Amino acid sequence: MVLTNFFLKKEIQKLNQKASERPHQYRSMDDIKTVLFLCDSKDWDVVRSCIEKLRLMKKTVNTAIFAATKSDVPTWYANYLLLRADRDVNFLGFPDLSLQKQFYHLPADLIIDFSGAKSMPMYYMCLKHPSTFKAGIKHADETAYDFSIIPPDEKLNIPYLFDQLINYLKTINSNH
């Protein structure tokens, strides 16, 4: 049970401020071999089609899912790293250290973070992951992503945003 997210929020603020200091490497879709896809369990049905599109492009895809409780966990698909708020987060809101270690060892030429603003423990791990190319939906004043997508309206149309991201990544010429 999380008593307070205060310390996690402070750590996220520090990591956001240091984001410009970390190594960055923009890549085109041709250069990307492995993708780490982060999402909320409530969006799993929609995200699944995005993952299949990546696999059709011959990308190796790892998935990390944030779920608030056991009842939110997709049970029919077992090939993901699960971060459950009611089990894997300590009383200060930080993810379990062994889960963090597993997460940081997942290879990723690109991280796509569609995990949502409420999954702070997942965002914290995303910020600390050693990947040099991170993309995600811009929330508030964060600047941690190398490539941010701003939704056109209040609705979060994940397939549309995903297609826009892929379109832009296809146009990046990694030779320049």
One Martini backbone bead per residue (centre of mass of N, CA, C, O) as a GRO file, in nm:
protein
  176
    1MET     BB    1   0.094   0.038   0.024
    2VAL     BB    2   0.051   0.370  -0.050
    3LEU     BB    3   0.113   0.666   0.126
    4THR     BB    4   0.324   0.816  -0.082
    5ASN     BB    5   0.437   1.017  -0.380
    6PHE     BB    6   0.639   1.242  -0.314
    7PHE     BB    7   0.924   1.104  -0.365
    8LEU     BB    8   0.868   1.014  -0.652
    9LYS     BB    9   0.812   1.294  -0.771
   10LYS     BB   10   1.090   1.412  -0.702
   11GLU     BB   11   1.254   1.206  -0.869
   12ILE     BB   12   1.120   1.270  -1.138
   13GLN     BB   13   1.207   1.563  -1.151
   14LYS     BB   14   1.511   1.506  -1.157
   15LEU     BB   15   1.509   1.326  -1.411
   16ASN     BB   16   1.389   1.539  -1.601
   17GLN     BB   17   1.626   1.747  -1.564
   18LYS     BB   18   1.848   1.515  -1.665
   19ALA     BB   19   1.766   1.428  -1.959
   20SER     BB   20   1.971   1.608  -2.130
   21GLU     BB   21   2.236   1.439  -2.019
   22ARG     BB   22   2.168   1.204  -2.164
   23PRO     BB   23   2.189   0.980  -2.394
   24HIS     BB   24   2.137   1.022  -2.751
   25GLN     BB   25   1.955   0.830  -3.024
   26TYR     BB   26   1.849   0.869  -3.320
   27ARG     BB   27   1.609   0.670  -3.507
   28SER     BB   28   1.514   0.476  -3.742
   29MET     BB   29   1.324   0.212  -3.824
   30ASP     BB   30   1.563   0.057  -3.956
   31ASP     BB   31   1.747   0.076  -3.680
   32ILE     BB   32   1.524  -0.069  -3.532
   33LYS     BB   33   1.500  -0.380  -3.337
   34THR     BB   34   1.413  -0.285  -3.041
   35VAL     BB   35   1.114  -0.283  -2.831
   36LEU     BB   36   0.969  -0.092  -2.562
   37PHE     BB   37   0.643  -0.139  -2.432
   38LEU     BB   38   0.432   0.091  -2.261
   39CYS     BB   39   0.144   0.016  -2.042
   40ASP     BB   40  -0.180  -0.006  -1.964
   41SER     BB   41  -0.413  -0.241  -1.897
   42LYS     BB   42  -0.664  -0.079  -2.014
   43ASP     BB   43  -0.496  -0.072  -2.314
   44TRP     BB   44  -0.428  -0.360  -2.423
   45ASP     BB   45  -0.617  -0.411  -2.668
   46VAL     BB   46  -0.493  -0.174  -2.835
   47VAL     BB   47  -0.181  -0.235  -2.815
   48ARG     BB   48  -0.165  -0.511  -2.955
   49SER     BB   49  -0.181  -0.398  -3.248
   50CYS     BB   50   0.084  -0.239  -3.231
   51ILE     BB   51   0.270  -0.480  -3.180
   52GLU     BB   52   0.203  -0.630  -3.442
   53LYS     BB   53   0.316  -0.416  -3.631
   54LEU     BB   54   0.608  -0.441  -3.531
   55ARG     BB   55   0.640  -0.743  -3.602
   56LEU     BB   56   0.588  -0.702  -3.910
   57MET     BB   57   0.868  -0.519  -3.904
   58LYS     BB   58   1.082  -0.702  -3.745
   59LYS     BB   59   1.038  -0.657  -3.436
   60THR     BB   60   1.142  -0.661  -3.115
   61VAL     BB   61   0.905  -0.715  -2.842
   62ASN     BB   62   0.864  -0.557  -2.541
   63THR     BB   63   0.659  -0.571  -2.235
   64ALA     BB   64   0.509  -0.324  -2.014
   65ILE     BB   65   0.279  -0.342  -1.736
   66PHE     BB   66   0.028  -0.149  -1.579
   67ALA     BB   67  -0.130  -0.233  -1.261
   68ALA     BB   68  -0.330  -0.182  -0.993
   69THR     BB   69  -0.450  -0.479  -1.004
   70LYS     BB   70  -0.526  -0.807  -1.047
   71SER     BB   71  -0.795  -0.747  -1.216
   72ASP     BB   72  -0.613  -0.580  -1.449
   73VAL     BB   73  -0.488  -0.835  -1.560
   74PRO     BB   74  -0.378  -0.996  -1.828
   75THR     BB   75  -0.433  -1.353  -1.861
   76TRP     BB   76  -0.387  -1.454  -2.177
   77TYR     BB   77  -0.105  -1.295  -2.153
   78ALA     BB   78   0.254  -1.370  -2.064
   79ASN     BB   79   0.452  -1.160  -2.243
   80TYR     BB   80   0.537  -0.979  -1.967
   81LEU     BB   81   0.597  -0.706  -1.766
   82LEU     BB   82   0.482  -0.666  -1.435
   83LEU     BB   83   0.322  -0.376  -1.273
   84ARG     BB   84   0.191  -0.381  -0.950
   85ALA     BB   85   0.066  -0.163  -0.721
   86ASP     BB   86  -0.032  -0.383  -0.491
   87ARG     BB   87   0.280  -0.538  -0.501
   88ASP     BB   88   0.540  -0.360  -0.661
   89VAL     BB   89   0.495  -0.126  -0.443
   90ASN     BB   90   0.587   0.083  -0.221
   91PHE     BB   91   0.499   0.318   0.028
   92LEU     BB   92   0.650   0.549  -0.175
   93GLY     BB   93   0.604   0.430  -0.495
   94PHE     BB   94   0.826   0.232  -0.553
   95PRO     BB   95   0.967   0.001  -0.721
   96ASP     BB   96   1.082  -0.293  -0.720
   97LEU     BB   97   1.411  -0.386  -0.748
   98SER     BB   98   1.383  -0.652  -0.912
   99LEU     BB   99   1.202  -0.527  -1.131
  100GLN     BB  100   1.396  -0.310  -1.222
  101LYS     BB  101   1.620  -0.496  -1.317
  102GLN     BB  102   1.457  -0.635  -1.537
  103PHE     BB  103   1.385  -0.379  -1.694
  104TYR     BB  104   1.688  -0.273  -1.753
  105HIS     BB  105   1.744  -0.555  -1.927
  106LEU     BB  106   1.572  -0.461  -2.145
  107PRO     BB  107   1.585  -0.428  -2.466
  108ALA     BB  108   1.628  -0.083  -2.633
  109ASP     BB  109   1.615   0.125  -2.903
  110LEU     BB  110   1.306   0.165  -2.813
  111ILE     BB  111   1.076   0.364  -2.630
  112ILE     BB  112   0.724   0.317  -2.570
  113ASP     BB  113   0.519   0.549  -2.386
  114PHE     BB  114   0.168   0.450  -2.292
  115SER     BB  115   0.110   0.455  -1.961
  116GLY     BB  116   0.055   0.716  -1.832
  117ALA     BB  117   0.021   0.951  -1.571
  118LYS     BB  118  -0.058   0.737  -1.325
  119SER     BB  119   0.219   0.560  -1.383
  120MET     BB  120   0.481   0.645  -1.210
  121PRO     BB  121   0.657   0.387  -1.179
  122MET     BB  122   0.695   0.350  -1.488
  123TYR     BB  123   0.816   0.627  -1.551
  124TYR     BB  124   1.059   0.599  -1.370
  125MET     BB  125   1.180   0.355  -1.524
  126CYS     BB  126   1.202   0.493  -1.796
  127LEU     BB  127   1.405   0.715  -1.706
  128LYS     BB  128   1.627   0.480  -1.610
  129HIS     BB  129   1.662   0.367  -1.869
  130PRO     BB  130   1.931   0.306  -2.107
  131SER     BB  131   1.796   0.413  -2.329
  132THR     BB  132   1.849   0.648  -2.618
  133PHE     BB  133   1.530   0.608  -2.708
  134LYS     BB  134   1.239   0.812  -2.638
  135ALA     BB  135   0.880   0.768  -2.646
  136GLY     BB  136   0.580   0.984  -2.596
  137ILE     BB  137   0.335   1.117  -2.407
  138LYS     BB  138   0.261   1.429  -2.332
  139HIS     BB  139   0.289   1.550  -1.990
  140ALA     BB  140   0.285   1.846  -1.927
  141ASP     BB  141   0.636   1.938  -1.841
  142GLU     BB  142   0.775   1.718  -1.972
  143THR     BB  143   1.130   1.622  -2.114
  144ALA     BB  144   1.232   1.309  -2.145
  145TYR     BB  145   1.173   1.285  -2.432
  146ASP     BB  146   1.286   1.267  -2.762
  147PHE     BB  147   0.977   1.192  -2.841
  148SER     BB  148   0.681   1.377  -2.862
  149ILE     BB  149   0.332   1.336  -2.809
  150ILE     BB  150   0.045   1.529  -2.898
  151PRO     BB  151  -0.263   1.530  -2.841
  152PRO     BB  152  -0.538   1.673  -3.010
  153ASP     BB  153  -0.698   1.569  -2.754
  154GLU     BB  154  -0.836   1.429  -2.474
  155LYS     BB  155  -0.830   1.189  -2.627
  156LEU     BB  156  -0.674   0.859  -2.634
  157ASN     BB  157  -0.550   0.766  -2.949
  158ILE     BB  158  -0.339   0.520  -2.985
  159PRO     BB  159  -0.336   0.432  -3.284
  160TYR     BB  160  -0.286   0.715  -3.395
  161LEU     BB  161  -0.025   0.780  -3.237
  162PHE     BB  162   0.133   0.540  -3.338
  163ASP     BB  163   0.120   0.605  -3.643
  164GLN     BB  164   0.265   0.877  -3.614
  165LEU     BB  165   0.527   0.772  -3.497
  166ILE     BB  166   0.602   0.583  -3.730
  167ASN     BB  167   0.604   0.794  -3.950
  168TYR     BB  168   0.834   0.966  -3.829
  169LEU     BB  169   1.048   0.735  -3.808
  170LYS     BB  170   1.057   0.686  -4.120
  171THR     BB  171   1.173   0.993  -4.177
  172ILE     BB  172   1.418   0.934  -4.035
  173ASN     BB  173   1.760   1.010  -4.089
  174SER     BB  174   2.041   0.855  -3.952
  175ASN     BB  175   2.274   1.004  -4.139
  176HIS     BB  176   2.213   1.314  -3.999
   0.00000   0.00000   0.00000
